[in-house]
Amino acid sequence: MSPSFHRDERLQEPKKKKILRYVLVAVLGALIALGGVTWLRTRDREPQQPAVRTVSKASLLKAIEIGDLTSIEYFYNSVAKVTEGADLKYYVAYEGTVRLGVAFADIRVDVDDDQKQIVISVPKVRVQDYVVNAGSMDFIFANRKFETETVAAEGYSACLADLKTSAESDAGLFEQAQENLEGVLRKMTEPWLLAADADYTLRIERREEG
């Protein structure tokens, strides 16, 4: 008679429990992971609250703050005439530069929150500086007796006076400088304004007084 083998069910029971425990742990792990992914995805879909930005006179002034705004730098090539009474002493050719602009302190800013409008008021541009390039001066004497040790200083003063007269009588130069100033202020303001609140509009106006 061949031997028969019988499984002892008592020995098999712990093994079944062990396998079942492994399955439960795996299922719970999968559920936790799935829950975590779902939460992350839900969180990512939550609408982001826009940053609250305000438009104020102080913040705008700080954005464009600068000591002086030079709107144009114009180069001259000219000739000054120097006389002594009715007699011509010499001509002096020179190169000069004129800078026009306004002081920052003279710029006015108003914020109208009801109309959603920024108004920048600017005065007329003024000459900020006259510069004569002394190294560029070239003299043409009517008589060599006028070629003295002081002629350079005298010639420089004559060139500076000529430069001032030429610039101050050039209406087109001042108009161009005014337009340039407004363009500079617009370029400085609009990017900041767009970042702060796109609903605001910008107006730049000229004023006659200082």
PyMOL commands that set and color helices and strands:
alter all, ss='L'
color gray80, all
select helices_A, chain A and resi 9-45+57-64+104-106+144-146+151-168+171-196
alter helices_A, ss='H'
color red, helices_A
select strands_A, chain A and resi 68-84+87-103+108-112+117-122+126-141+201-206
alter strands_A, ss='S'
color yellow, strands_A
deselect
rebuild
show_as cartoon
